[in-house]
Amino acid sequence: MVTANPRLAVDLAGVALQNPLIPASGCFGFGEEFLDFYDPNILGAAALKGTTREPRDGNPTARIAETPSGMINSIGLQNPGIDAVLAQKLPGLAQFYHQPVIMNISGFSIDEYVHCCAATDGTCEVIELNVSCPNVHGGGMSFGASAEAAAQVTAAVREVVKESALFIKLSPNVTNIVAIAGACADEGADGLTLINTLQGMRIDVATRRPVIAERMGGLSGPAIFPIAVRMIAQVRSALDIPVMGSGGVASARDVLEMMMAGATGIQIGAESLRNPLVIPQILEGLPALMDELGIERLEEIIGAAL
Amino acid sequence: MRSIQLFQVTENRQIARDTYLLELEGDTAGLSHPGQFVNVDVPGFYLRRPLSVCAWRPGHVTLMYKILGQGTDALSNIAPGETLDVLSGLGNGFSIPEGVSNPLVVGGGIGVAPLLALTGALVKAGTKPTVIFGFGSEDEVALVEEIEALGVSVSITTVDGTAGTPGFVTTAMMQADTTWDYVYACGPTPMLKAVFAAAGTPGQYSMEERMACGFGACMGCVLETKEGLQRVCKEGPVFYSEDLPW
């Protein structure tokens, strides 16, 4: 039985979370892989694997490369498609998980985003729109790369997302994150997820070939943590909009730091892949660290550094 | 059952060129089949290193690895008495179908690692295995004495001809004076495909792919099969010949 600590509770755009900790999309599958390690009902919420209208096989292998303090992935949005996710994966998850669900929706056209969001609205607490996946040629990247395109896709899905909260997950591979965040806020996004992966590349010097089959991929892990903190702080200094922070969080101290930058929810991605117990370990460590730092409730520190 | 456990290093011994046996003490409850693997946290590196289980008994596991980069190089400097954080009980492992009586066991390079425990299980199951191991050169030959201690002889091939039959494992397969009714193979993918083509019988093939998590979450290590894309770390690493699209 999971007992929530009220000191950790946060309100994420009207969605009550027992704590801010959320496995990031793509690092949690559809939940079942973590059952050997912990009861997922300890989570604040769970962000599911990025889903598209049609099933996708994703990119060729190799899809993974190690980096200093992180990793590059190039999965290419492998997923069973929105119909299978709604008909099978969500009911499957509901068998063992009863906390808020974040459905991550990706697409290659506004029409696809709208189709998937309309089908998904109301089946989950939050729809997280991935406009930033750097792995698919000509895909999501273009929507997250400019304020105009981000505004266009946000406005289109806003029309059909009525029950779930709508978050836009933004790419850090841009010159002006605040302008893009502002465009999404202006078109009615309920919140933002900051940040997706940074584009990176490794080369095997013995073979003189890129390690990853698609050459480039998305860099995640502690290497990008300070970039995420910076972008969250920049956006939250300019805009009063709820943010799920994402990017290299690996410890209870990182959670507090990212919340002080202005994040309400904290997504944990790569670290869960190297240490599937990291979320329960952070949850266990948070109260003592809060005591040490004189923090009574997590909500009081959101944006404290701004 | 997959779990994270702390293991204590009791020995980390070089047995061939760049090839080591790592002896660990800890909870081995997650291991049930030869061919399973563990994912080892090497201090100073972000991703764990997936290593083959060479042999195990309750409370003790022997891993085998080859230095292929900075992570495995660092691992080779871990001393007895140190502890390692290990994600154990990963992958499906080999199984022994009913009716198999003369299995052929083929390993190439570091791919011989899981075949010691497999050969032990095959002998225990009452079968008469034929074992062929292929290496690049004589100084890479490993695990032969351990297999022979099970009462099974090993045919060796080396690419440069410095030990055993010159050539590849398929050379020894063609020259073998025994017949087989099933094939087990682990090694580089080109070798597995060559064995598959030469085998003439059904079998099980242990695959490898670059992976991150090792427990099925990240979708990094997928393999194209007749059943669609499958995860080498979860549905594999052992795949049945009838599922391989070769």
Boltz contact constraints between the chains, C-beta under 6 A:
constraints:
  - contact:
      token1: [A, 29]
      token2: [B, 217]
      max_distance: 6.0
  - contact:
      token1: [A, 33]
      token2: [B, 215]
      max_distance: 6.0
  - contact:
      token1: [A, 33]
      token2: [B, 216]
      max_distance: 6.0
  - contact:
      token1: [A, 33]
      token2: [B, 217]
      max_distance: 6.0
  - contact:
      token1: [A, 36]
      token2: [B, 1]
      max_distance: 6.0
  - contact:
      token1: [A, 36]
      token2: [B, 2]
      max_distance: 6.0
  - contact:
      token1: [A, 57]
      token2: [B, 229]
      max_distance: 6.0
  - contact:
      token1: [A, 61]
      token2: [B, 209]
      max_distance: 6.0
  - contact:
      token1: [A, 62]
      token2: [B, 210]
      max_distance: 6.0
  - contact:
      token1: [A, 63]
      token2: [B, 220]
      max_distance: 6.0
  - contact:
      token1: [A, 64]
      token2: [B, 210]
      max_distance: 6.0
  - contact:
      token1: [A, 64]
      token2: [B, 212]
      max_distance: 6.0
  - contact:
      token1: [A, 64]
      token2: [B, 220]
      max_distance: 6.0
  - contact:
      token1: [A, 66]
      token2: [B, 46]
      max_distance: 6.0
  - contact:
      token1: [A, 66]
      token2: [B, 47]
      max_distance: 6.0
  - contact:
      token1: [A, 69]
      token2: [B, 46]
      max_distance: 6.0
  - contact:
      token1: [A, 70]
      token2: [B, 46]
      max_distance: 6.0
  - contact:
      token1: [A, 71]
      token2: [B, 46]
      max_distance: 6.0
  - contact:
      token1: [A, 71]
      token2: [B, 47]
      max_distance: 6.0
  - contact:
      token1: [A, 71]
      token2: [B, 212]
      max_distance: 6.0
  - contact:
      token1: [A, 75]
      token2: [B, 219]
      max_distance: 6.0
  - contact:
      token1: [A, 78]
      token2: [B, 219]
      max_distance: 6.0
  - contact:
      token1: [A, 221]
      token2: [B, 46]
      max_distance: 6.0
  - contact:
      token1: [A, 273]
      token2: [B, 212]
      max_distance: 6.0
  - contact:
      token1: [A, 273]
      token2: [B, 213]
      max_distance: 6.0
  - contact:
      token1: [A, 273]
      token2: [B, 218]
      max_distance: 6.0
  - contact:
      token1: [A, 274]
      token2: [B, 47]
      max_distance: 6.0
  - contact:
      token1: [A, 277]
      token2: [B, 4]
      max_distance: 6.0
